[in-house]
Amino acid sequence: MSQALMLEKITNDNGFIAALDQSGGSTPKALALYGIENSQFSNDKQMYDLVHQMRTRIVTNAAFSGQKILGAILFENTLDRKFESIPSAHYLWQQKQIVPFLKVDKGLCEEHNGVQLMKEIPGLDSLLDKAVSQGVFGTKMRSVIKVANQQGINDIVSQQFEVAKQILIKGLVPIIEPEIDINSVEKSAAEVMLKSALLNELNKLSTKQKVMLKLTLPDIDNFYTDCINHSNIIKVIALSGGYTREAANKKVAVNHSMIASFSRALTEGLSVKQTDDEFIVSLRAAINSIYEASKT
């Protein structure tokens, strides 16, 4: 029942998806931006404890609610933890009416053919089973495109859809994320190749196989309209990719029916040093601005 309600919310409501899924490699940077330096932790356990404190402060905040946030992406370490003594995915849905997603990839391979494929995902089936048992709605997996290399881009899209089909079998909705590096000198050309490859794979899906896409904001406004309107697509969401929140919001606003799924741009301006009053003002302003950009 809740899966149907979650699908209805993601499909029909206004809002955006919060990306709270920084994992091993990106966590130190996220903590540093929050005001916690590397010198304040000496091992992974301490680091993950600190980032969970940061996420708990965000997720349990009154400003963070399903009124403006459709979903939140967690990584496995967070899925295994609790917010206010409630398992994290259950807390998001039951307390906040925010749809939980789980990051399932294990990082990136070395660059080849101008792209970074996902590493193998050992134990994917058991991870997906755990996600289902915890009430998770969908998953997310990321790979990266550096240049406009058709072979590399085809390989990335093929890999993403292959794993997506495994995820669909479990009754979960996959977010397919082939990120294009915003600093690529061949970004526009890569976007043309990526859209073609995505539509090719989408056209091969059965009518029941519904997926989501998470894409870099394009150089040409509304470039991904064909993907947004595709019958196998639930939602196309946008990553901030290193743009400031202001710049990312502007780009989301001019790409109609594309909604934000920001990580660093969401937490920009939040600090461990802020009082609770300062923190909620900062978080509410961020959420409101991303929500308004995503409504267009």
N, C-alpha and C positions, 0 to 999 in steps of 0.2 A: 504493500500500500504506500509506504513512504517513498519508494522508488518512483511511483507514478506521480506523487505530489512534487517530488524533486524535479522530475522531468518537466512538469507543468510550470514550475517556477522558473527554471532555466530558460524554457522556451518562450514564455509569455511576459514575464515581469521585466521592468526596467531595473538597471543596476549593472554592477561589474563583478569581476572575480578577483579576489585578493590572492596573490601568490605568496604564501608563507612557507615556501618549500626549499629555502637555501639548505644545502647539505654540506658534506665535508669540505669541499674546496671553496665554496662561497660564504660559509658561515663566518670566518674571521673578518672578512670585509664588511659583512652586514653588522657584526658587533662593533667594529671600529667606527662605522658611520653612526651608530647608536651611542658611541662614547665609551665603549669598553675596549681597551687596548689588549694586544696579544700578551702583554706582560701580566695580565690579570687572570690568566689561566695557563696551566702547564700540561694539560692532556685533553684528549677528546671528550672524556666524561665531563670535566669541568666546563669545557667549551659548550657542549650541548645543554648542560644544565643552565648556563647563562643565556643561551639563545632561547631556551624554553621559557625562562623568566620574562624575556623581552616579548615573546609571542603571547604569553599569558596576559601580560599587561595590555597588549593590543586587543586580543580576542575577548577578554572579559570586560573591556571598557564599554560603557553605555553607548558610545558613539558607533561602536562596531556591531551592527545589527542587520538583520535580513530586510529591513526597510530599503536599504540602498545597496547592500552587498548580496549578490545572488549566490556566490559560492566562495570557497576558500580551498587552496591547494596546500596540502601538508606533505611532509616527507615521512618516511617510515618511522624514524625516531620519535617524531611528534605523534604519529598515530598510536604508538605504543605508550604514550603518556596521557595525562589527564589535565583537564582544566576544571578547577574548583571541585576536585574529587570525582569528576565524571569523565569517562573515556573521551578523548578529544573529538572524534568524529560524531559521537552521540551528542556531545555538548553543543557542537556547531549547529546541528539540526534541531535538537529538542529544545535548547535554551535560546537559540538565536535565529532559527529558521534560515540558516545558511547551509547550502548544499556542500558536503565534503567531497573533495577529490584527493587522490594520492599520487604523488610523483613515484614512478616505478623504474625509471632508467637508472643505470649505475655509472653515469658519466660518459665521456666522449673518447673515441679512439683518436690516434694521431691523424693529422690532416693527410688526405689522399684524394687526388682528383679535385682539389679545391674545396673539399668538404670534410667534416668530422662526423662520421657515423656514430651511432650509439655502441657502447661496449655490449658484449653479451650480457643477458640478464639471467643469471643462474637462479633457479628456484622461483621463477616468475609465477608458475601455477600456484604454489603455496602462498606467495605474497598476495595474489589476487583472491585466493580463498579467504585469507585473513581480512582483506579489505571488505569482502562481501559480508563476512561475519560481524564486522564492526559497523556496518551500515553505510559504507562509502558508496557514492553514486558513480564516480568515474575516476579515470586515471589521467596522468600527464607524462609525456616522455619527450625529451628534447634532443635534437641534433642541430648542427650548425653548418651553414653555407658561407664560404669565404669569397668565392669568385663565381663567375658565370660559366661553369663547366657542366655541360648537359649530362655527361655520363655520371659525374658525381651527384648531381641533383636528382637524376633518375634513381640512383642507388639509395639515396637518403629517403626519398618518397616511397620506394619499394619496401625498404626495411621498415619504415614507420607503419605502413599499411599491413604488412605481414604480422607485426606484433599486435597491431590494433585488432586484427581478426581473432587472435588468441584471447584478447581482452573482452571482445564482444561475446564470445562463447560463454564467458562467466556471467553475462548479464550486466556488465559494467560499460559505461560510455567512455571511450578513449578520446583524450585531447591529443591530437597529432601536432607536434611543434617542430617544424623545420625552420629554425631561425635563420634569417639572413643578417650577417654582421652589418650594423648600420654604418660602419666605417669603410665598407667595401667600395672600391672604386668602380666595381662592376655591379653595384646594387640593382640598378634599374633593369639591366639585362638579365640578372639572376632572377628577378621577380617574374619576368616574362616566361622564362624556362620553368620556374617553380609552379606558376599557375597552370601551365599546360600539363605538367606532370601530375599535379593534384587532381585536375579535372579528369584526366585519363584514368586514374585509380578510383576516383569517386564513381565514375561511370561503370566500373566493374562490380560494384557492391550490389547486393540484393536490396530489395525495397525495405527490408527489416533492419538492415545494417546501418545504423545512424551514428555519425561521429561528429566531433568538434575539431576545429582547426585553431591553432594559436600561431599567429603570424607577425612578422615584423611590419610595422606601419609602412605602407608603400610610398614611393616617390610620386606616383600619380594618384590623385584622390579617387576613391571608389574603385580602385583597380581590381579588388577581389569580389566585386558584386556577383559575378557568375558563380563563385564559390558559395557566397552567402545565400544565394537563391537556389542552390542545388538541393534536390529532394532528399539527399542522404545527409545533409548538414543540419545539425540542431542550432549551432551558433558558431560564428567566427569571432575569435577574441584576439586582442592585440597585446603584444608584449612591449614594454617600454624600451628595452634594448640598450639602455645607457643614456637615452634622452632624459633631460630634466622633466619633472612632473609638468611644468608649464608647457614645455614643447610637446611632450607626449599627449597631453590633454588636447592641445590645439589640433594635432594630427588625428586623434580619435574623433574629434567633433566634426571634422570635414569628411570622414569616411563613414557614411551613413549605414546604420545597422551593424557596424562593427563596434564591439564593446571592449573596454579595457580589461586587462589582466596584469596588473602591475605588481612588482615586487619592491625594488629599490625606490621607484617613484612614489609608491604608497607610503613607505616609511621615511621618506625624505623629510628632515626637520624634526623627527622624533629623537629624544635624548634621554638617557638614563638619569641625567641630572635634572630633568624637568620635574616640577611638583606635579601632583595629580591634576590640579586645575590647569596648569600649563599644557600638560600632556593631552588632556581631552580636547582642549581648544585647538591644538595643533592637529590631532588626529581627525577631529570633526571637519576641519577646514580641508584636509586632504581628501577625505571620503566624499564630502560635498562636491568638490571640484571634479573629481574623477567620475562621480555619478552623473553630474550635469553633462560632461563631455560624452558620456556613454549613451545618453538619451537620444542623441540625434539620429 
